[in-house]
Amino acid sequence: MTEPEPDVVRSDHRDDRHAAHDRDGSHGSVGGDHGPGGSGGDPRGWPLARSVSLRELGSLAAPISEHNGQAIAVKPLADHPGWLAKLYHQGQHVEDARRLDQLISAPSSLSNADREALYAGTCWPAARIEEPDNPVVGCVIPMAPEHYRHELRRGAFSERRFVEIDWLAKSDESIQRIGLPRPGFEGRLAACRRLTELAAILEGLGLVYSDWSFSNAFWSPDRRSVYLIDVDGCQPKKMIDVHQPNWDDRLTPPGTDADTYTDRYRIGLLVAKCLTGQRDAHAFHTVAASPWPNQSAAAEVLLDMLLATDRERRPSAGQLNLALNGGPYLRTVPRATRDELPKVPRAIPQPPTAPQSTAVTVAAGAVRRPETAFTKQIQASAAPKAKKPQPATSGNGGWALLGLIAVILLFALIASHH
Amino acid sequence: MSVCLPTYVVIDASSSMKPHEAVLNATLSRLHYNLATNPRVSEFARVSVIAFSTDVHVVIPMSDMEQVPALPEVICGGGTEYGKTFDRLRDCIAEDVKNLRMQNLKVLRPAVFFLTDGAPTDSRWQESFRRLVDKDWSRHPHVIAYGFGGAQREVLEKVATKALFIADGSDTESALSSAISGLLNSLIASSNTGEIRIATEVKGFEYVQVAQEYID
């Protein structure tokens, strides 16, 4: 089978990446040694070819996910433990087959270290699933490793789930509250390094991911690592902008494609939130305060990614990765102009609908409150704030009283002498 | 600027719910767990829980549920006063939307998930309802109604402005659990898109499409 000419190319930003990624110095050829129909030789152990039919895959187990994004179902391969069939909606085209083949073979163009990082940190597709009348039924992807699951506890409930990176954008206290270990800054930094390492590899391959957000990466608090999912949707150079609330890039207007610069903004936003544990404009302000002495360039890189008024002046994911690893930021001059920091939200005002502090009886339609710090706080805040009475002896009033007593004593003394 | 959906979970805590009180509280706790362990959803859908019977109780004021350690227990009893509930809702919405906007949030039209197993015991509730959904009031909410047990379809058809779910005869406890699952799925879908999306497949319920918002 003839291998198609891949569009996937390495970008010029590759050199920005941290040197550790080039440990073996090999860059390989784009597209690799194996055509889409050939034997994969996949280092992850995928035993079949890079294009397979449903029949070749054998029986499929019950879906673990349905109607999620571009997939109608994701089903485990019963004959190949650890692998999943991701089945797409109908309507995929030959170009999609070509793109998917390019994605599958792209890691062979990477250095060993990058390939290892990509396979370990993403559900990179291993094979395209095809049928005679449909070139892209779906793709085969690896299951996310078990260490990305954790028991999430809250109240009386507990469930073992994949931990989305969403949690890293919360405070250590919130993370601890659901039974996960507190990451601290070091844990956050380690995860962000992994995240930017993967982003830099994708950018180096000339791929746009677009869907950088909380829901598309898992986080392992124990190993301080991250795992990127839905990477089979990556496109060369540009793709439809995947809208996610609160991830809009104001310089990628609605209706225009997402490109590498859109990705840079979203990676910057994700890292800013995960590093600071803050989700709103506070994250920008914390970054601007540059509280990381050992990663002194990171704040500048992030601020340019997030606030540069010229989207093409946003630094690359590789530059951010380098800065997070303590490296420098080699910024082009003149400096990119930046937008102002977003306004910090005002403190949450007193809840006007705070629960009634007295509704604890088993009366009709009553609400019995558990004694928790939260309800105590609500009840305390709901109580009317009475004006604090001034102590009688405080301030000037005290001196006046003392004076009055002295005068009375003086009069009494004079009277007693008469 | 973040987008948020003010969400009101309005539950019937009248005496007809008394036999199902334990399930009601367990279901609410499950709702809390699911919201509190999905920061993306709890950040988007700010939730207030309101229980109504003869009186109206704000169980949880408008909150990011991740910040709420546990829901208080609801003790059922009393009548099913719709009118007071709609009046209180209107007051809450007015105040909550103002507060959310003060936090630099982009506030979507509020969503009221109205769960009831009975007919209103007050006769003048429609006046209060009209005030709540009056289109001239800029903050009028969407109302998504779930009816089960003794709920009256013709009443809920007047209350629902966005979607109506009528239990297909399954027991109240199963219906309650399914309704909360439907509500939760709606919030998850809405948080994914940044606009209100209603999960129309709710086990044990017939989905009744609401053609247009309530017009008197």
Interface residues (C-beta under 8 A of the other chain):
Chain A: L152 R154 G155 A156 F157 E159 R161 E164 D166 W167 A169 K170 S174 R177 I178 F214 S215 H243 Q244 P245 N246 R279 D280 A281 P342 K343 V344 P345 R346 I348 P349 P351 P352 T353 A354 P355 Q356 A359 V362 A363 A364 G365 A366 V367 R368 R369 P370 T372 A373 F374 T375 I378
Chain B: M1 S2 V3 A13 S14 S15 S29 R30 H32 Y33 A36 T37 N38 P39 R40 E43 F44 S48 A51 F52 S53 T54 D55 H57 V58 V59 I60 P61 M62 S63 E66 Q67 V68 P69 A70 P72 E73 V74 I75 C76 G77 G78 D91 C92 E95 D96 N99 M102 Q103 N104 L105 S191 N192 T193 G194
